[in-house]
Amino acid sequence: MATGRAATERQVIRVSGDGAREFLHDLVTSDVAGLAAGQARYGALLTPQGKYLADFIMLGEAQAVLIDVAATQAPALSQRLGMYRLRRKLTIEDAGLAVLQIWGEGAEGAAHGAAHGLKQGADQGAGALAVADPRHTALGWRVYGSGAALPPDVTDAPRAAWDALRIAAGAPEPEAELTPDSYILEYGFERLNGIDFRKGCYVGQEIIARMKHKTDLRKGLVRVRLTGEAPAPGTAILTEGGKPAGVLGAAAGGEALAHLRFDRADGPMTAGDAVVTRI
């Protein structure tokens, strides 16, 4: 049986109007110009200095693009997109759609079933959509709809189950791992299909291209094993000798994500009272 949850920490923004795809394509790290209706892509918006502002899943509609983003980031993202809009005749608004995450055995059928059920509702048909998570196959499917609820054949899971799933897939999330100081190449965005190096320019592109082609990454996001009680995300990780080795992210099931300095991550480390070992 598939497992799922209502991702109440997510919000969906709709960017609509003539040239919506081209507008976003010029700003974000992934290819939006070729985003077909019903297709999903992962990407991010960066500062001109190449640092992280927000990451999101984009979904193609016939005349618009939906942006599935952390609810805590949605207001600032809408404001930033509005700043870049200038005189373009585009509408940037809350789409009013809920997000379901469904994974495990039978997830694809369950997701399409959930979307089909929403389309049968009197007021819920327009936005009902099921797409595979574009970051990693293990992350399953996402369903979008007005007032979306898990179908009865999907086991309702707590947030910790989702965290365990994304930790195993190496998929970071804002606040827990991603911060305004993050460079997305260090957080696995290339592996997670969040950067297209063949597209043209976007905000921060020169920095990302330089990091890709002219430097070796000395830090990055990795999975670690925790022995002992997991401290809060953001806790400093120290080497046996007390030197800073990185920062701990979210933890679930005895594992966590951590942003580490590779030259200091070979031996046992500590975060609070927990022992940290790179997997």
C-alpha positions, -999 to +999 in steps of 0.1 A: +000+000+000+012+035-008+020+060+019+014+097+018+007+130+036-008+163+031+021+187+028+006+216+046+040+234+048+038+239+010+021+267-010+014+268-047+019+301-067+005+305-102+024+327-127+001+333-157+000+355-188+018+359-221+054+348-218+051+333-183+075+305-192+100+327-208+099+351-178+107+323-154+132+307-178+154+338-176+154+338-138+156+303-125+182+275-127+162+250-148+147+250-182+112+265-181+108+274-217+103+238-226+081+229-197+051+211-212+016+211-196+014+184-170+052+182-167+072+190-135+107+204-131+128+213-100+147+245-098+158+275-077+160+313-077+193+327-066+208+360-058+231+377-083+259+364-062+248+329-068+234+322-033+201+305-025+168+324-023+142+296-028+138+262-043+106+248-058+089+224-081+074+240-112+044+225-131+033+234-165-003+244-172-016+254-206-012+292-201+006+293-168+033+278-145+025+265-110+053+269-084+052+245-055+073+262-028+077+262+010+049+283+025+074+303+045+092+313+013+060+320-008+055+357+001+092+367-005+093+347-037+061+363-050+075+397-042+109+390-059+091+377-090+070+408-090+101+430-089+115+412-119+082+413-138+086+451-146+060+459-173+052+424-184+015+416-183+018+387-159-002+377-129+015+362-098-010+349-073-017+321-048-032+292-068-053+280-039-041+244-043-031+219-017-002+195-021-002+157-014+029+136-013+025+099-021+053+074-022+060+037-019+045+006-036+016+017-058+023+054-055+017+062-092-017+046-093-027+061-060-016+096-071-035+094-104-065+080-085-064+109-061-062+134-090-091+117-108-112+118-077-106+155-074-116+161-110-150+145-102-157+172-076-180+200-085-156+227-077-122+209-078-115+199-113-094+227-127-063+223-107-063+185-101-029+172-113-006+143-104+031+144-113+062+124-104+086+143-081+113+155-106+141+153-080+144+115-073+122+085-081+122+075-044+103+107-036+072+094-053+044+115-067+028+148-059-009+156-063-023+191-066-059+201-061-083+223-043-091+209-008-070+178-016-072+149+009-055+115+009-076+088-007-086+059+017-062+034+000-031+055+010-017+052+045-014+086+062+022+092+074+037+117+098+061+144+087+090+123+101+083+096+075+087+121+047+119+134+063+133+099+065+125+095+028+141+127+016+171+122+039+177+088+022+174+105-012+197+134-002+170+160-009+175+192+012+147+215+023+147+252+033+155+261+069+164+225+078+194+224+054+191+253+029+199+288+041+206+322+025+243+313+027+239+281+006+254+275-028+232+250-045+259+229-061+271+220-026+235+208-018+231+183-046+210+203-070+228+189-101+221+154-089+185+163-081+179+177-116+177+213-103+202+229-127+203+229-164+239+238-176+227+239-213+202+267-209+211+304-212+217+329-185+197+331-152+202+351-120+235+339-104+245+318-134+281+330-137+289+320-101+273+285-105+291+279-138+324+289-123+319+266-094+310+238-118+339+241-142+367+259-124+367+247-088+365+214-068+338+215-041+354+213-007+320+212+011+288+194+004+256+178+016+260+142+028+240+116+048+253+108+082+244+083+110+236+096+144+243+078+177+224+094+206+196+120+207+195+141+175+200+178+181+180+205+162+189+214+126+216+240+125+236+225+153+274+227+146+293+195+139+327+192+154+357+169+148+372+149+176+397+177+181+369+203+184+374+219+149+343+230+130+333+203+105+299+214+093+263+219+102+236+193+109+203+192+090+171+173+097+173+139+113+149+109+112+154+072+120+190+076+132+201+093+100+204+129+090+216+153+063+247+174+070+267+200+052+303+190+058+338+201+051+351+170+032+386+174+046+373+171+082+346+144+077+366+112+078+365+103+114+338+104+141+323+138+149+298+152+173+267+174+171+255+183+206+255+150+225+252+129+194+280+111+176+280+118+139+295+094+113+295+100+076+277+073+056 
